[in-house]
Amino acid sequence: MDLTNRMMEPEEFARQRQEVLNQWATGRDVDFEEAVAYHKNLPRSKNFGYKLAEGKAGGITFAQPRAGVALLNEHLELLRFLEEEGEADFLPTTIDSYTRQNRYAEAQTGIDESRLVGRSMLNGFPAVNHGVSACRQLIEHLKVPVQVRHGTPDARLLAEITLAGGFTAYEGGGISYNIPYAKEVSLEKSIKYWQYVDRLVGMYEEKGVSINREPFGPLTGTLVPPSVSHAVAVIEGILAVAQGVRSLTLGYGQCGNLLQDVAAIRTLPLLAAEYLNKLGYTDFDITTVFHQWMGGFPQDEAKAYGVISWGAAAAALGKATKVIVKSPHEALGIPTKEANAAGIRTTKQILNMLKDQSLPMTEELALEEKMIGEETRAILDRTLDLGEGDMAVGAVRAFQAGVIDVPFAPSRYNGGRILPARDSQGAVRVLDFGNLPFSEEIKEFHRERIARRGRDEGREPSFQMVIDDIYAIGKGMLVGRPR
Ligand SMILES: CC[C@H]1O[C@@H](n2cnc3c(N)ncnc32)[C@H](O)[C@@H]1O
């Protein structure tokens, strides 16, 4: 494996860049020096990382939706609506599925069809096909900072074009945009692709242009134990900083039990700083992002607003820097701009009402923080051992060994041996540990709480509990109680 966590050599970057910019015609519009100059002319108010840092300093939790449609004018109209009517603090540009798989010819077909039928025939904005100047039109007509959100294992060309196009934030990572999003892409490959992306961001940073990087925290978004998603988030943060990334937003997907979720969002930046410092990195600024429930939603819009509000409340009480907002159309598909805007306003109402409140430290909250810390350190330490000190090599070997294992992930590079289930308070615990490197004491903590639920429900802990939990929120519950 010729993978290493060392900073990519300029020659290697230049060699890849030649190939990357030729993957689609619009790649030829990218001129790094010109792009740096363009960024330097953007107002500070449009820089994602600066606004995040101000929010962190002020103890503010910002709200950001997801959104993306096929054509430039419609996409701009959508984003302006979310900025004005939705009161969004940050804007996205969600990229379509063809572009995420580097299938630009099919993205072009989607653009042509959308023009023909007068509505979006893609589930996001095909930024590669639209190109640098189209991206710049978006940035110039919007007030708040804009981030590229997608799910792309090979996101190199998309990064080149959108960053040259004035975007100042880029989501994803070599693990978090592979394991939950692809089946056949090797982890070694996707980590290398993302080292290119992070090196490009590092090059912008070296020129004085701040570009924020946000690993995708929720992973499969289905009952992922906090320590598993934290381990991936910290590893991707390390891989990014190793390439020169400075502005880092680490994420976590809501599980639904308040104390567990608050403990998770509070421990994440501390664990990241601990391991970054341990590996000798000091030049970074960490903020956090909390994703409102990423699993199945209720069809009923009023109940969906309840789930959205609960996510907003957990984000506010956890003092996350940013919360990613869902819409009342989540169970149906791509939301209308009105529904999307309503989800943001619901969220901001909760954020505003809770911004002067905080959760007292209780024994239970302290225990949740302690367990997440111990479990995450157990995974990260074993990963570093496997990598003989190299976190990139360690990550690949940790997945091969099942030391990192993401429940319900499609990738064949993920072991898929672990099974999560909620305890009686709805906290996500581990029913089957697979090869997670947990001590007997940690395992007993999980077993005891799941056994207690079994007693409460008069049934043996089993896979049926997991199935019941997966459907529970969509059915208006949290814990999947037997009928
Ligand atoms: C990570 C998956 C999430 O992204 C959301 N999503 C994906 N594409 C779009 C889109 N084009 N507009 C709004 N939301 C979207 C989807 O609803 C789901 O909640």
The ligand as a Tripos MOL2 file, in Angstrom:
@<TRIPOS>MOLECULE
LIG
   19    21     1     0     0
SMALL
NO_CHARGES

@<TRIPOS>ATOM
      1 C1        -27.7620   13.4690    2.8470 C.3       1 LIG1
      2 C2        -29.1920   13.0680    2.5420 C.3       1 LIG1
      3 C3        -30.1370   14.2330    2.7860 C.3       1 LIG1
      4 O1        -29.9690   15.2370    1.7920 O.3       1 LIG1
      5 C4        -31.2440   15.7050    1.3990 C.3       1 LIG1
      6 N1        -31.1440   16.1430    0.0180 N.ar      1 LIG1
      7 C5        -30.5060   15.4830   -0.9640 C.ar      1 LIG1
      8 N2        -30.6180   16.1640   -2.1220 N.ar      1 LIG1
      9 C6        -31.3290   17.2880   -1.8490 C.ar      1 LIG1
     10 C7        -31.7800   18.3930   -2.6120 C.ar      1 LIG1
     11 N3        -31.4950   18.4640   -3.9220 N.pl3     1 LIG1
     12 N4        -32.5020   19.3720   -2.0060 N.ar      1 LIG1
     13 C8        -32.7730   19.2930   -0.6730 C.ar      1 LIG1
     14 N5        -32.3770   18.2630    0.1170 N.ar      1 LIG1
     15 C9        -31.6760   17.2790   -0.4760 C.ar      1 LIG1
     16 C10       -32.1650   14.5060    1.5520 C.3       1 LIG1
     17 O2        -33.4610   14.9390    1.7860 O.3       1 LIG1
     18 C11       -31.5830   13.8440    2.7760 C.3       1 LIG1
     19 O3        -32.1700   14.4260    3.9050 O.3       1 LIG1
@<TRIPOS>BOND
     1     1     2 1
     2     2     3 1
     3     3     4 1
     4     3    18 1
     5     4     5 1
     6     5     6 1
     7     5    16 1
     8     6     7 ar
     9     6    15 ar
    10     7     8 ar
    11     8     9 ar
    12     9    10 ar
    13     9    15 ar
    14    10    11 1
    15    10    12 ar
    16    12    13 ar
    17    13    14 ar
    18    14    15 ar
    19    16    17 1
    20    16    18 1
    21    18    19 1
@<TRIPOS>SUBSTRUCTURE
     1 LIG1         1 GROUP 0 **** ****
